[in-house]
């Protein structure tokens, strides 16, 4: 009914996922960047596909750091159960995907306490429609580590990605260190020389990018900074060949800011996190 994917299957998997590009960005980005199979990279992943033979109609991935990703449109109950069985013994930290598909797979998994199970609006923008940006952004530098750690900790609390303060602090420090890697896409919005907001691309495949990690400190919110840093980040992406942007908004204020940039609602996306304590 399903089978684990081998490296030779990668082109067929990508061809299937490209038909559902807007809700497959994590799957496609991990596949493009890390291939099939686990390495020491946190985004390296195992994949299962349905059916076991013939044209692919569904894919579930599980990254090394425990996040399940799925694209299973129209899957039967039996196929859902088979994917759930493949994941059942794994150290699952979270699950993301198109809202209804993710709900079906969550329901088939062994019962687990969730710290987060949010359905968020999914938006799309053709970057040819993006207005020019006049904002100044830059990549983070080593001297920004403490600031980034604080911001990512606050981001984890605000979004519900961490259930406890200890988890939020650990996640914040880890994300801050990752943001300093040479291949990181995080950008800081500057006013004078002072960073005042941040945004990043959490996935890029071919000419499509997905925005994530937009954060403005609490005291500076409702000032347009989230919109400005996102606009500048996307202008930079467009200058390097990106044509389409995807994102999901975790609160109404963010949704309004993205709509102000021209993003249009195209669906719903679910983000679920398993409680760790």
C-alpha positions as CSV (number, residue, x, y, z in Angstrom):
1,X,0.0,0.0,0.0
2,X,2.9,2.4,0.8
3,X,6.7,2.0,0.8
4,X,9.7,3.9,2.0
5,X,11.3,6.0,-0.7
6,X,14.8,5.3,-2.1
7,X,17.2,7.9,-3.4
8,X,16.4,6.9,-7.0
9,X,12.8,7.9,-6.4
10,X,13.6,11.6,-5.8
11,X,12.7,12.9,-9.3
12,X,9.3,11.2,-9.2
13,X,8.6,12.5,-5.7
14,X,9.5,16.0,-6.8
15,X,7.4,15.8,-9.9
16,X,4.4,14.8,-7.8
17,X,5.0,17.5,-5.1
18,X,5.4,20.2,-7.8
19,X,1.8,19.6,-8.7
20,X,0.9,20.8,-5.1
21,X,3.6,23.3,-4.7
22,X,2.0,25.8,-2.3
23,X,1.4,23.1,0.4
24,X,4.6,21.1,-0.3
25,X,7.3,23.6,0.4
26,X,8.9,22.0,3.4
27,X,8.9,18.6,1.7
28,X,10.3,20.0,-1.6
29,X,12.9,22.1,0.2
30,X,14.2,19.2,2.3
31,X,14.2,16.9,-0.7
32,X,16.1,19.4,-2.8
33,X,18.6,20.4,-0.2
34,X,19.3,17.0,1.5
35,X,18.1,14.3,-0.8
36,X,16.5,11.1,0.5
37,X,17.6,9.6,3.7
38,X,19.0,10.7,7.1
39,X,22.4,12.4,7.5
40,X,23.6,14.6,10.4
41,X,21.6,17.6,9.0
42,X,18.4,18.3,10.9
43,X,16.4,18.7,7.7
44,X,17.5,15.4,6.2
45,X,14.4,13.2,5.9
46,X,13.0,9.8,5.3
47,X,10.0,9.6,2.9
48,X,7.2,7.2,2.3
49,X,5.0,7.2,-0.8
50,X,1.7,5.7,-1.9
51,X,1.0,3.5,-3.6
52,X,3.8,0.9,-3.3
53,X,3.9,0.6,-7.0
54,X,2.8,2.8,-9.9
55,X,2.3,6.6,-10.1
56,X,2.7,8.4,-6.8
57,X,-0.4,9.9,-5.2
58,X,0.8,10.7,-1.8
59,X,4.0,11.5,0.2
60,X,4.9,11.7,3.9
61,X,8.3,12.8,5.1
62,X,9.9,12.8,8.5
63,X,12.9,15.0,9.2
64,X,15.8,14.1,11.4
65,X,14.6,16.6,14.0
66,X,11.2,14.9,14.2
67,X,8.9,16.9,12.0
68,X,6.4,15.1,9.8
69,X,5.4,16.8,6.5
70,X,2.7,15.5,4.1
71,X,1.0,15.8,0.8
72,X,-1.7,13.2,0.6
73,X,-4.7,14.6,-1.4
74,X,-7.6,12.2,-1.6
75,X,-5.9,9.4,0.4
76,X,-8.0,6.5,1.5
77,X,-8.5,5.7,5.1
78,X,-6.4,2.6,4.6
79,X,-3.5,4.7,3.1
80,X,-3.7,7.2,5.9
81,X,-3.5,4.3,8.4
82,X,-0.5,2.9,6.7
83,X,1.3,6.3,6.8
84,X,0.4,6.6,10.5
85,X,1.8,3.2,11.2
86,X,5.1,4.2,9.5
87,X,5.4,7.2,11.8
88,X,4.0,5.5,15.0
89,X,7.4,4.4,16.4
90,X,9.2,7.6,15.5
91,X,10.1,10.5,17.9
92,X,7.6,12.8,16.4
93,X,7.9,16.5,17.5
94,X,5.4,18.1,15.1
95,X,3.4,17.8,11.9
96,X,2.6,20.3,9.2
97,X,0.6,20.2,6.0
98,X,-2.6,21.2,4.2
99,X,-5.1,21.6,7.1
100,X,-7.6,18.8,6.3
101,X,-5.0,16.3,5.2
102,X,-2.9,17.0,8.4
103,X,-6.1,16.6,10.5
104,X,-6.7,13.2,9.0
105,X,-3.2,11.9,9.6
106,X,-3.1,13.3,13.2
107,X,-6.4,11.5,13.9
108,X,-4.8,8.2,12.7
109,X,-1.7,8.5,14.8
110,X,-1.5,7.1,18.4
111,X,-3.1,9.6,20.8
112,X,-0.7,12.3,21.9
113,X,-1.0,15.5,23.9
114,X,-0.5,18.6,21.6
115,X,0.9,21.9,22.7
116,X,-0.2,23.4,19.5
117,X,-2.7,22.5,16.7
118,X,-3.3,25.7,14.7
119,X,-5.0,26.2,11.3
120,X,-3.4,29.2,9.7
121,X,-4.4,31.0,6.5
122,X,-2.1,30.2,3.5
123,X,-1.2,33.1,1.2
124,X,0.4,33.5,-2.2
125,X,2.0,36.4,-4.1
126,X,3.4,36.7,-7.6
127,X,6.5,38.8,-6.9
128,X,6.1,40.7,-10.2
129,X,3.3,42.5,-8.2
130,X,5.5,43.4,-5.3
131,X,6.0,47.2,-4.8
132,X,9.7,48.3,-4.7
133,X,11.2,48.4,-1.2
134,X,13.1,51.3,0.3
135,X,14.0,49.5,3.5
136,X,17.5,48.6,4.6
137,X,18.1,45.0,5.5
138,X,21.2,42.9,6.2
139,X,22.2,39.4,7.2
140,X,22.9,38.9,10.9
141,X,26.4,39.1,12.3
142,X,28.1,37.3,15.2
143,X,27.5,40.4,17.4
144,X,23.7,39.9,16.9
145,X,23.7,36.5,18.6
146,X,22.3,37.7,22.0
147,X,19.6,39.8,20.3
148,X,18.6,37.0,18.0
149,X,18.4,34.5,20.8
150,X,16.1,36.9,22.7
151,X,14.0,37.5,19.6
152,X,13.7,33.8,18.6
153,X,12.8,32.9,22.2
154,X,10.0,35.5,22.2
155,X,8.9,34.2,18.7
156,X,8.7,30.6,20.1
157,X,6.5,31.9,22.9
158,X,4.3,34.0,20.7
159,X,3.7,31.4,18.1
160,X,3.2,28.5,20.6
161,X,6.1,26.5,19.0
162,X,7.5,25.9,22.5
163,X,5.3,24.7,25.4
164,X,7.6,25.9,28.2
165,X,10.0,28.8,28.9
166,X,12.9,26.3,29.0
167,X,12.0,25.0,25.6
168,X,11.5,28.5,24.2
169,X,15.0,29.5,25.4
170,X,16.6,26.4,24.0
171,X,14.8,26.8,20.7
172,X,15.7,30.5,20.6
173,X,19.4,29.9,21.1
174,X,19.5,27.1,18.5
175,X,17.6,29.2,15.9
176,X,19.9,32.2,16.6
177,X,23.0,30.1,16.0
178,X,21.5,28.6,12.8
179,X,20.7,32.2,11.6
180,X,24.5,32.9,11.6
181,X,25.3,30.1,9.2
182,X,26.6,31.3,5.7
183,X,23.6,29.8,3.9
184,X,21.0,31.3,6.3
185,X,18.3,33.5,4.8
186,X,17.4,35.6,7.9
187,X,17.5,39.4,7.3
188,X,17.4,42.2,9.9
189,X,15.5,45.4,9.2
190,X,17.6,48.4,10.1
191,X,16.7,51.9,11.3
192,X,19.9,53.7,11.4
193,X,22.3,50.9,12.5
194,X,19.8,49.3,14.9
195,X,18.0,46.0,14.0
196,X,14.3,46.5,14.7
197,X,12.6,43.4,13.0
198,X,13.5,40.2,11.3
199,X,12.2,37.8,8.6
200,X,13.6,34.8,6.8
201,X,12.9,32.3,4.0
202,X,12.1,28.9,5.6
203,X,12.0,27.2,2.2
204,X,13.1,27.8,-1.4
205,X,12.6,25.5,-4.4
206,X,13.3,26.6,-7.9
207,X,11.5,30.0,-8.3
208,X,9.2,29.7,-5.3
209,X,10.0,30.9,-1.7
210,X,8.2,30.5,1.6
211,X,8.5,33.2,4.2
212,X,8.9,32.4,7.9
213,X,10.2,33.7,11.1
214,X,8.8,37.3,10.8
215,X,9.2,39.0,14.1
216,X,8.8,42.5,15.5
217,X,9.5,43.1,19.2
218,X,6.3,43.8,21.2
219,X,7.1,47.4,21.9
220,X,7.5,48.1,18.1
221,X,4.5,46.4,16.7
222,X,1.7,48.0,14.7
223,X,4.3,50.3,13.1
224,X,4.6,48.6,9.7
225,X,8.0,47.1,10.5
226,X,6.8,43.5,9.9
227,X,5.4,44.5,6.5
228,X,8.6,46.4,5.6
229,X,11.0,43.6,6.5
230,X,9.0,41.1,4.6
231,X,8.8,43.3,1.6
232,X,12.5,43.9,1.6
233,X,13.3,40.2,2.0
234,X,11.0,39.3,-0.9
235,X,12.5,42.0,-3.1
236,X,16.0,40.5,-2.4
237,X,14.6,37.0,-3.3
238,X,13.0,38.3,-6.5
239,X,16.4,39.8,-7.5
240,X,17.9,36.3,-7.3
241,X,15.2,34.7,-9.5
242,X,12.2,34.0,-7.2
243,X,8.9,34.6,-8.9
244,X,6.3,33.4,-6.3
245,X,6.1,33.7,-2.5
246,X,4.1,31.6,-0.1
247,X,3.5,32.1,3.6
248,X,1.0,31.4,6.4
249,X,-0.1,33.9,9.0
250,X,-0.4,33.0,12.6
251,X,-2.4,36.0,13.7
252,X,-4.9,38.5,12.2
253,X,-2.4,41.5,12.4
254,X,0.1,39.6,10.4
255,X,-2.5,38.5,7.9
256,X,-3.5,42.2,7.3
257,X,0.2,43.2,6.8
258,X,0.6,40.4,4.2
259,X,-2.6,41.4,2.4
260,X,-1.2,44.9,2.3
261,X,1.7,43.6,0.3
262,X,-0.6,42.0,-2.2
263,X,-0.8,38.4,-0.8
264,X,-4.0,36.6,-1.5
265,X,-5.6,33.8,0.5
266,X,-5.4,30.4,-1.2
267,X,-6.1,27.8,1.5
268,X,-5.5,26.7,5.0
269,X,-2.4,25.1,6.6
270,X,-2.0,23.2,9.9
271,X,0.9,23.3,12.3
272,X,0.7,20.8,15.2
273,X,3.3,20.4,17.9
274,X,3.5,17.5,20.3
275,X,3.8,18.4,24.0
276,X,7.1,17.3,25.6
277,X,6.1,17.5,29.2
